[in-house]
Amino acid sequence: MTRNATKSLRISHVGLRGVVGPGLTAGRVIDFASAFGTFLDAPGPVLIGRDPRASGVMIREGVAAGLMACGRDVIDLGIVSTPVIQHTIRRLGAAGGVSIGASHNNADWNALKFLGAAGVYLSTAEAGELLDIYHLRKFDFADWRGIGGMRTEIDTIDPYLDELAAVFDIAAIRSFCIVVDCCNGTSSHILQRMNRRFGTNFILINAKTEGVEFAHGPATTRATVGLQLAPLMVPLGADAGFLFDVDSDRVALAADDGTAVSEELVLPLIADYLLPRQEGKLVITNLSTTALLEEVAARHGGRVLRVPVGRQAAMDALASYRPEQIALAGEGTGAVMMPQFRFIYDGIASMLAILSMMKERGSTLSEILKSYPRFSILKGELPLLSRQIPALLAAIRERYRDGEVNATDGLRVDWPGRWFHVRVSQTEPIVRIICEQRGDPPRELYNELVEQCLAANTY
């Protein structure tokens, strides 16, 4: 593999993700799908769905070929979000599923995300077994008489909405004017159907599904919210605004006063709504998520468990507790899982939870946000040279040895009211730097970390 291909492809416990062509190739797609077909034990078909990226059809064909070659029947759900795929796996009793889509990455990227029979992401042990099969190329291909078939299933959104409506009173939020930036992705199909079925007032921008030119970068960040969504709030008299990534599993916010809200506040908001409403008091999140979460949880007698970044770590933690012990799980990217939906990252469900909170409290989103203490977070990234990372982390640890150290995922160091986290991304060839402080932004600390990374020639 060339150096360029290495930089354009990430193979990890998270799955397969890369730039289509130089990194993510048809051959790798077929091999990974064959490994997944070999890995699955449960009976039943395998569901596949995709976001609207231009490369999705090519990758769908490779995934279907690999699965059918292993004797698996395939059901193609078309252009749907990962949460819809997950709900449909359970509804149809499928053996598992593959979601084709790169969520927050640009249009030249794509990815395979693997789901088990319960409709959730694989655990660390399961993902490790899948990787072993892929690398060893020990695929369980069927002979010509046992090759699987393929059919399509188009009625997936309405059953998904039925499950949402069983938890949230969607009719109660019809009085709200909500602006939604769909980022040319799967949320537009879902919200158009919701408007027709429930009479909701979602005003959609960037709603046309697009495979090549997204209206803007699909990251669910405050900066992206500020591009097109936040400026519309006051002129349209909107009660709230929501930005989805292309896959609709993450969401970011704009308040009624036109403020672009940090993506870090999605999880604390939903924790504030759910913790008083249910028995479970445990909130599971990762090391990179805002410390505001601890303060919100403490208001309701809850506690926060922090784990390494990544879906596998979250799924492993969830499996360690009884479902009734857990209030919710999520991360500071706007991705949240709720027990009512058996722990699926779902931006649409997150939006409904926040709107339900506003309705029940009779408060505007800006009023609710102003009730929280102010925390300021800075996030950055640098290109990765992996051979230098261990030495870099050791040097940073030595420099900040007066803080409380956590080295379970890169390096996190805490002081009262302040912390930082430096780690290698699982999905992109970059090093992430995150700093947070109660009150004003920790610019001095952040700049020191960036300078130390630059001095170590990390890019």
LUMVEXMAR-917437 format. One record per residue (C-alpha): z, y, x; residue number from 0. Coordinates in steps of 0.05 Angstrom, whole numbers. Example, Ala and Ser with C-alpha at 12.3 -4.5 7.8 and 13.67 -1.06 7.14 Angstrom:
2
+--------+--------+--------+-----+
!     up !  north !   east !   n !
+--------+--------+--------+-----+
!    156 !    -90 !    246 !   0 !
!    143 !    -21 !    273 !   1 !
+--------+--------+--------+-----+
***
This chain:
459
+--------+--------+--------+-----+
!     up !  north !   east !   n !
+--------+--------+--------+-----+
!      0 !      0 !      0 !   0 !
!    -19 !     68 !     27 !   1 !
!     32 !    124 !     37 !   2 !
!      0 !    163 !    -20 !   3 !
!      5 !    103 !    -66 !   4 !
!     77 !     94 !    -48 !   5 !
!     92 !    167 !    -67 !   6 !
!     54 !    157 !   -133 !   7 !
!     89 !     93 !   -155 !   8 !
!    161 !     74 !   -171 !   9 !
!    179 !      1 !   -181 !  10 !
!    253 !     -7 !   -197 !  11 !
!    303 !    -34 !   -247 !  12 !
!    278 !     21 !   -294 !  13 !
!    209 !    -10 !   -295 !  14 !
!    141 !     11 !   -270 !  15 !
!    123 !     85 !   -267 !  16 !
!     70 !    123 !   -229 !  17 !
!      8 !    165 !   -224 !  18 !
!    -49 !    127 !   -256 !  19 !
!   -101 !    108 !   -204 !  20 !
!    -69 !    120 !   -136 !  21 !
!     -3 !     87 !   -155 !  22 !
!     -3 !     55 !   -224 !  23 !
!    -63 !      8 !   -225 !  24 !
!    -90 !    -41 !   -276 !  25 !
!    -72 !    -99 !   -231 !  26 !
!      1 !    -79 !   -227 !  27 !
!      4 !    -69 !   -302 !  28 !
!    -22 !   -139 !   -315 !  29 !
!     25 !   -170 !   -264 !  30 !
!     86 !   -134 !   -293 !  31 !
!     66 !   -154 !   -364 !  32 !
!     57 !   -226 !   -341 !  33 !
!    126 !   -224 !   -309 !  34 !
!    155 !   -198 !   -375 !  35 !
!    120 !   -253 !   -415 !  36 !
!    149 !   -304 !   -366 !  37 !
!    219 !   -272 !   -369 !  38 !
!    227 !   -272 !   -445 !  39 !
!    266 !   -330 !   -475 !  40 !
!    271 !   -310 !   -548 !  41 !
!    219 !   -335 !   -597 !  42 !
!    173 !   -289 !   -634 !  43 !
!    119 !   -238 !   -618 !  44 !
!    123 !   -180 !   -568 !  45 !
!    111 !   -109 !   -594 !  46 !
!     74 !    -57 !   -555 !  47 !
!     67 !     17 !   -569 !  48 !
!     45 !     78 !   -530 !  49 !
!     47 !    153 !   -527 !  50 !
!    -20 !    191 !   -531 !  51 !
!    -34 !    196 !   -456 !  52 !
!   -107 !    184 !   -438 !  53 !
!    -89 !    124 !   -395 !  54 !
!    -51 !     91 !   -452 !  55 !
!   -109 !     50 !   -480 !  56 !
!   -126 !     21 !   -411 !  57 !
!    -54 !      3 !   -398 !  58 !
!    -45 !    -26 !   -468 !  59 !
!   -102 !    -74 !   -455 !  60 !
!    -71 !    -96 !   -389 !  61 !
!     -2 !   -106 !   -421 !  62 !
!    -32 !   -146 !   -479 !  63 !
!    -73 !   -189 !   -431 !  64 !
!    -13 !   -207 !   -389 !  65 !
!     31 !   -223 !   -449 !  66 !
!    -22 !   -265 !   -485 !  67 !
!    -37 !   -302 !   -420 !  68 !
!     35 !   -325 !   -422 !  69 !
!     27 !   -351 !   -492 !  70 !
!     58 !   -292 !   -528 !  71 !
!     31 !   -264 !   -593 !  72 !
!     26 !   -188 !   -588 !  73 !
!     34 !   -136 !   -643 !  74 !
!      4 !    -68 !   -627 !  75 !
!     40 !    -11 !   -661 !  76 !
!     -8 !     42 !   -637 !  77 !
!     16 !    112 !   -618 !  78 !
!     91 !    111 !   -633 !  79 !
!    155 !    133 !   -600 !  80 !
!    200 !     85 !   -561 !  81 !
!    255 !     92 !   -614 !  82 !
!    206 !     70 !   -668 !  83 !
!    187 !      9 !   -625 !  84 !
!    261 !     -8 !   -617 !  85 !
!    275 !     -4 !   -692 !  86 !
!    213 !    -46 !   -706 !  87 !
!    233 !   -100 !   -656 !  88 !
!    296 !   -111 !   -697 !  89 !
!    262 !   -106 !   -764 !  90 !
!    209 !   -157 !   -747 !  91 !
!    254 !   -203 !   -706 !  92 !
!    209 !   -196 !   -645 !  93 !
!    223 !   -227 !   -577 !  94 !
!    220 !   -158 !   -544 !  95 !
!    175 !   -100 !   -532 !  96 !
!    138 !    -56 !   -482 !  97 !
!    135 !     19 !   -489 !  98 !
!     77 !     51 !   -453 !  99 !
!     92 !    124 !   -437 ! 100 !
!    121 !    168 !   -383 ! 101 !
!    165 !    211 !   -427 ! 102 !
!    180 !    275 !   -387 ! 103 !
!    125 !    265 !   -334 ! 104 !
!     58 !    301 !   -334 ! 105 !
!     -5 !    271 !   -365 ! 106 !
!    -29 !    238 !   -300 ! 107 !
!     33 !    193 !   -301 ! 108 !
!     47 !    132 !   -343 ! 109 !
!    101 !     78 !   -345 ! 110 !
!    122 !     12 !   -374 ! 111 !
!    191 !      8 !   -406 ! 112 !
!    216 !    -62 !   -425 ! 113 !
!    258 !    -77 !   -486 ! 114 !
!    295 !   -141 !   -503 ! 115 !
!    303 !   -179 !   -569 ! 116 !
!    360 !   -133 !   -590 ! 117 !
!    312 !    -73 !   -584 ! 118 !
!    350 !    -43 !   -525 ! 119 !
!    334 !    -33 !   -452 ! 120 !
!    347 !    -90 !   -404 ! 121 !
!    413 !    -96 !   -368 ! 122 !
!    416 !    -92 !   -292 ! 123 !
!    418 !   -168 !   -287 ! 124 !
!    359 !   -176 !   -335 ! 125 !
!    319 !   -122 !   -299 ! 126 !
!    334 !   -156 !   -232 ! 127 !
!    308 !   -222 !   -258 ! 128 !
!    245 !   -189 !   -284 ! 129 !
!    233 !   -156 !   -216 ! 130 !
!    243 !   -223 !   -181 ! 131 !
!    190 !   -255 !   -224 ! 132 !
!    143 !   -197 !   -211 ! 133 !
!    151 !   -197 !   -136 ! 134 !
!    148 !   -273 !   -130 ! 135 !
!     88 !   -275 !   -177 ! 136 !
!    114 !   -338 !   -210 ! 137 !
!     82 !   -327 !   -278 ! 138 !
!     85 !   -379 !   -333 ! 139 !
!     12 !   -376 !   -356 ! 140 !
!     -9 !   -419 !   -416 ! 141 !
!    -71 !   -462 !   -417 ! 142 !
!   -130 !   -442 !   -459 ! 143 !
!   -101 !   -474 !   -522 ! 144 !
!    -35 !   -437 !   -517 ! 145 !
!    -60 !   -366 !   -506 ! 146 !
!    -28 !   -316 !   -554 ! 147 !
!    -63 !   -273 !   -606 ! 148 !
!    -60 !   -200 !   -623 ! 149 !
!    -54 !   -160 !   -687 ! 150 !
!    -37 !    -89 !   -707 ! 151 !
!     21 !    -61 !   -748 ! 152 !
!     13 !      9 !   -775 ! 153 !
!     71 !     16 !   -824 ! 154 !
!    126 !     33 !   -775 ! 155 !
!    147 !    106 !   -787 ! 156 !
!    171 !     99 !   -859 ! 157 !
!    218 !     40 !   -844 ! 158 !
!    245 !     80 !   -785 ! 159 !
!    257 !    140 !   -830 ! 160 !
!    292 !     95 !   -880 ! 161 !
!    342 !     76 !   -826 ! 162 !
!    354 !    149 !   -806 ! 163 !
!    363 !    167 !   -880 ! 164 !
!    416 !    113 !   -887 ! 165 !
!    459 !    151 !   -836 ! 166 !
!    441 !    224 !   -846 ! 167 !
!    434 !    264 !   -911 ! 168 !
!    364 !    290 !   -895 ! 169 !
!    357 !    324 !   -963 ! 170 !
!    418 !    367 !   -946 ! 171 !
!    382 !    401 !   -889 ! 172 !
!    321 !    422 !   -930 ! 173 !
!    347 !    493 !   -934 ! 174 !
!    341 !    501 !   -858 ! 175 !
!    280 !    531 !   -825 ! 176 !
!    270 !    491 !   -762 ! 177 !
!    217 !    503 !   -709 ! 178 !
!    198 !    442 !   -668 ! 179 !
!    157 !    440 !   -604 ! 180 !
!    125 !    370 !   -605 ! 181 !
!     94 !    377 !   -536 ! 182 !
!     32 !    342 !   -562 ! 183 !
!     72 !    278 !   -569 ! 184 !
!     97 !    226 !   -618 ! 185 !
!    148 !    270 !   -654 ! 186 !
!     93 !    306 !   -692 ! 187 !
!     74 !    242 !   -731 ! 188 !
!    147 !    229 !   -749 ! 189 !
!    164 !    300 !   -770 ! 190 !
!    101 !    309 !   -811 ! 191 !
!    120 !    247 !   -850 ! 192 !
!    192 !    272 !   -857 ! 193 !
!    167 !    337 !   -886 ! 194 !
!    125 !    300 !   -938 ! 195 !
!    179 !    250 !   -957 ! 196 !
!    241 !    292 !   -957 ! 197 !
!    216 !    363 !   -966 ! 198 !
!    245 !    386 !   -900 ! 199 !
!    220 !    451 !   -869 ! 200 !
!    200 !    433 !   -798 ! 201 !
!    150 !    483 !   -771 ! 202 !
!    112 !    446 !   -716 ! 203 !
!     80 !    477 !   -655 ! 204 !
!     39 !    439 !   -603 ! 205 !
!     34 !    385 !   -656 ! 206 !
!    -35 !    357 !   -640 ! 207 !
!    -28 !    293 !   -601 ! 208 !
!    -61 !    302 !   -534 ! 209 !
!    -75 !    255 !   -476 ! 210 !
!   -100 !    300 !   -420 ! 211 !
!    -75 !    372 !   -427 ! 212 !
!     -5 !    381 !   -454 ! 213 !
!     11 !    451 !   -478 ! 214 !
!     64 !    454 !   -423 ! 215 !
!    104 !    408 !   -379 ! 216 !
!    140 !    357 !   -423 ! 217 !
!    209 !    362 !   -390 ! 218 !
!    265 !    375 !   -440 ! 219 !
!    297 !    433 !   -401 ! 220 !
!    321 !    502 !   -418 ! 221 !
!    263 !    531 !   -377 ! 222 !
!    212 !    494 !   -419 ! 223 !
!    247 !    514 !   -484 ! 224 !
!    240 !    587 !   -461 ! 225 !
!    165 !    582 !   -453 ! 226 !
!    142 !    579 !   -525 ! 227 !
!    198 !    556 !   -571 ! 228 !
!    256 !    604 !   -560 ! 229 !
!    213 !    667 !   -570 ! 230 !
!    194 !    644 !   -640 ! 231 !
!    264 !    637 !   -667 ! 232 !
!    281 !    708 !   -687 ! 233 !
!    210 !    728 !   -712 ! 234 !
!    208 !    666 !   -757 ! 235 !
!    280 !    672 !   -779 ! 236 !
!    292 !    600 !   -756 ! 237 !
!    360 !    567 !   -760 ! 238 !
!    347 !    524 !   -698 ! 239 !
!    292 !    500 !   -652 ! 240 !
!    281 !    433 !   -619 ! 241 !
!    236 !    412 !   -562 ! 242 !
!    217 !    338 !   -554 ! 243 !
!    188 !    303 !   -495 ! 244 !
!    123 !    265 !   -507 ! 245 !
!    162 !    201 !   -525 ! 246 !
!    212 !    235 !   -572 ! 247 !
!    272 !    201 !   -539 ! 248 !
!    297 !    266 !   -509 ! 249 !
!    309 !    334 !   -541 ! 250 !
!    327 !    405 !   -520 ! 251 !
!    348 !    465 !   -561 ! 252 !
!    336 !    537 !   -580 ! 253 !
!    390 !    574 !   -619 ! 254 !
!    379 !    618 !   -680 ! 255 !
!    389 !    681 !   -637 ! 256 !
!    331 !    663 !   -592 ! 257 !
!    372 !    634 !   -535 ! 258 !
!    342 !    577 !   -496 ! 259 !
!    399 !    527 !   -491 ! 260 !
!    413 !    481 !   -432 ! 261 !
!    393 !    409 !   -444 ! 262 !
!    463 !    392 !   -419 ! 263 !
!    493 !    417 !   -484 ! 264 !
!    459 !    365 !   -529 ! 265 !
!    509 !    310 !   -512 ! 266 !
!    572 !    353 !   -519 ! 267 !
!    547 !    380 !   -586 ! 268 !
!    536 !    310 !   -614 ! 269 !
!    602 !    286 !   -585 ! 270 !
!    636 !    344 !   -621 ! 271 !
!    604 !    320 !   -685 ! 272 !
!    614 !    245 !   -679 ! 273 !
!    682 !    237 !   -646 ! 274 !
!    722 !    261 !   -708 ! 275 !
!    680 !    218 !   -754 ! 276 !
!    690 !    148 !   -726 ! 277 !
!    739 !    100 !   -696 ! 278 !
!    709 !     97 !   -626 ! 279 !
!    734 !    149 !   -577 ! 280 !
!    696 !    130 !   -514 ! 281 !
!    638 !    172 !   -490 ! 282 !
!    593 !    140 !   -436 ! 283 !
!    552 !    185 !   -391 ! 284 !
!    529 !    190 !   -320 ! 285 !
!    552 !    226 !   -258 ! 286 !
!    501 !    283 !   -265 ! 287 !
!    523 !    306 !   -335 ! 288 !
!    562 !    370 !   -350 ! 289 !
!    638 !    371 !   -344 ! 290 !
!    640 !    406 !   -412 ! 291 !
!    637 !    336 !   -442 ! 292 !
!    707 !    321 !   -418 ! 293 !
!    734 !    383 !   -452 ! 294 !
!    698 !    368 !   -518 ! 295 !
!    722 !    296 !   -517 ! 296 !
!    794 !    317 !   -504 ! 297 !
!    793 !    361 !   -567 ! 298 !
!    785 !    297 !   -608 ! 299 !
!    828 !    249 !   -569 ! 300 !
!    767 !    219 !   -534 ! 301 !
!    754 !    201 !   -462 ! 302 !
!    692 !    201 !   -418 ! 303 !
!    669 !    143 !   -375 ! 304 !
!    620 !    163 !   -320 ! 305 !
!    571 !    113 !   -291 ! 306 !
!    511 !    117 !   -244 ! 307 !
!    448 !    151 !   -270 ! 308 !
!    398 !    106 !   -304 ! 309 !
!    387 !     65 !   -368 ! 310 !
!    412 !      1 !   -336 ! 311 !
!    479 !     30 !   -317 ! 312 !
!    488 !     56 !   -388 ! 313 !
!    470 !    -11 !   -419 ! 314 !
!    517 !    -48 !   -372 ! 315 !
!    574 !     -1 !   -391 ! 316 !
!    559 !     -9 !   -465 ! 317 !
!    562 !    -84 !   -458 ! 318 !
!    632 !    -79 !   -428 ! 319 !
!    663 !    -52 !   -492 ! 320 !
!    664 !    -71 !   -565 ! 321 !
!    616 !    -28 !   -606 ! 322 !
!    673 !      0 !   -648 ! 323 !
!    706 !     28 !   -585 ! 324 !
!    646 !     73 !   -568 ! 325 !
!    632 !    141 !   -599 ! 326 !
!    566 !    153 !   -565 ! 327 !
!    530 !    149 !   -498 ! 328 !
!    479 !    194 !   -465 ! 329 !
!    461 !    239 !   -407 ! 330 !
!    448 !    312 !   -391 ! 331 !
!    373 !    306 !   -402 ! 332 !
!    379 !    310 !   -478 ! 333 !
!    379 !    234 !   -485 ! 334 !
!    434 !    208 !   -531 ! 335 !
!    451 !    140 !   -561 ! 336 !
!    493 !    131 !   -624 ! 337 !
!    528 !     68 !   -648 ! 338 !
!    499 !     76 !   -718 ! 339 !
!    431 !     57 !   -689 ! 340 !
!    458 !      4 !   -641 ! 341 !
!    450 !     50 !   -582 ! 342 !
!    378 !     74 !   -579 ! 343 !
!    360 !    138 !   -542 ! 344 !
!    330 !    177 !   -599 ! 345 !
!    315 !    252 !   -599 ! 346 !
!    299 !    253 !   -674 ! 347 !
!    367 !    223 !   -691 ! 348 !
!    400 !    273 !   -643 ! 349 !
!    366 !    331 !   -679 ! 350 !
!    390 !    305 !   -746 ! 351 !
!    461 !    299 !   -720 ! 352 !
!    461 !    372 !   -696 ! 353 !
!    431 !    397 !   -762 ! 354 !
!    482 !    356 !   -801 ! 355 !
!    537 !    387 !   -760 ! 356 !
!    512 !    457 !   -775 ! 357 !
!    507 !    442 !   -849 ! 358 !
!    576 !    411 !   -856 ! 359 !
!    611 !    466 !   -816 ! 360 !
!    572 !    523 !   -849 ! 361 !
!    561 !    552 !   -779 ! 362 !
!    499 !    574 !   -742 ! 363 !
!    480 !    538 !   -679 ! 364 !
!    495 !    600 !   -637 ! 365 !
!    565 !    604 !   -667 ! 366 !
!    580 !    532 !   -651 ! 367 !
!    555 !    540 !   -579 ! 368 !
!    597 !    602 !   -569 ! 369 !
!    660 !    562 !   -587 ! 370 !
!    654 !    522 !   -522 ! 371 !
!    679 !    545 !   -453 ! 372 !
!    623 !    568 !   -407 ! 373 !
!    598 !    521 !   -353 ! 374 !
!    539 !    539 !   -309 ! 375 !
!    495 !    484 !   -279 ! 376 !
!    440 !    489 !   -226 ! 377 !
!    389 !    434 !   -216 ! 378 !
!    337 !    425 !   -162 ! 379 !
!    296 !    373 !   -126 ! 380 !
!    263 !    360 !    -59 ! 381 !
!    209 !    310 !    -39 ! 382 !
!    237 !    244 !    -13 ! 383 !
!    235 !    212 !     56 ! 384 !
!    278 !    151 !     43 ! 385 !
!    293 !    133 !    115 ! 386 !
!    334 !    197 !    123 ! 387 !
!    375 !    193 !     59 ! 388 !
!    435 !    152 !     85 ! 389 !
!    445 !    199 !    144 ! 390 !
!    437 !    260 !     99 ! 391 !
!    489 !    235 !     49 ! 392 !
!    537 !    219 !    105 ! 393 !
!    530 !    289 !    134 ! 394 !
!    541 !    321 !     66 ! 395 !
!    602 !    278 !     54 ! 396 !
!    632 !    299 !    120 ! 397 !
!    620 !    373 !    106 ! 398 !
!    654 !    370 !     37 ! 399 !
!    708 !    320 !     53 ! 400 !
!    762 !    364 !     20 ! 401 !
!    735 !    344 !    -49 ! 402 !
!    742 !    281 !    -90 ! 403 !
!    685 !    235 !    -69 ! 404 !
!    646 !    186 !   -113 ! 405 !
!    591 !    147 !    -76 ! 406 !
!    571 !     98 !   -130 ! 407 !
!    504 !    134 !   -140 ! 408 !
!    484 !    179 !    -83 ! 409 !
!    542 !    227 !    -71 ! 410 !
!    584 !    265 !   -121 ! 411 !
!    641 !    311 !    -98 ! 412 !
!    691 !    344 !   -146 ! 413 !
!    740 !    401 !   -141 ! 414 !
!    778 !    433 !   -199 ! 415 !
!    726 !    468 !   -242 ! 416 !
!    667 !    452 !   -195 ! 417 !
!    626 !    392 !   -172 ! 418 !
!    559 !    372 !   -143 ! 419 !
!    516 !    309 !   -144 ! 420 !
!    460 !    291 !    -94 ! 421 !
!    420 !    228 !   -108 ! 422 !
!    352 !    195 !   -103 ! 423 !
!    313 !    193 !   -169 ! 424 !
!    296 !    125 !   -198 ! 425 !
!    233 !    150 !   -232 ! 426 !
!    203 !    199 !   -182 ! 427 !
!    199 !    202 !   -105 ! 428 !
!    249 !    260 !   -101 ! 429 !
!    321 !    277 !    -83 ! 430 !
!    358 !    312 !   -139 ! 431 !
!    412 !    365 !   -127 ! 432 !
!    458 !    384 !   -184 ! 433 !
!    517 !    433 !   -181 ! 434 !
!    562 !    457 !   -237 ! 435 !
!    619 !    506 !   -241 ! 436 !
!    663 !    533 !   -297 ! 437 !
!    641 !    605 !   -308 ! 438 !
!    586 !    634 !   -263 ! 439 !
!    533 !    590 !   -230 ! 440 !
!    554 !    559 !   -163 ! 441 !
!    496 !    590 !   -125 ! 442 !
!    530 !    590 !    -57 ! 443 !
!    546 !    516 !    -61 ! 444 !
!    476 !    500 !    -87 ! 445 !
!    442 !    540 !    -31 ! 446 !
!    485 !    506 !     22 ! 447 !
!    463 !    437 !     -3 ! 448 !
!    390 !    456 !     -5 ! 449 !
!    395 !    485 !     66 ! 450 !
!    429 !    422 !     92 ! 451 !
!    374 !    379 !     61 ! 452 !
!    320 !    422 !     92 ! 453 !
!    355 !    420 !    160 ! 454 !
!    355 !    344 !    156 ! 455 !
!    278 !    347 !    147 ! 456 !
!    281 !    311 !     80 ! 457 !
!    211 !    332 !     63 ! 458 !
+--------+--------+--------+-----+
***
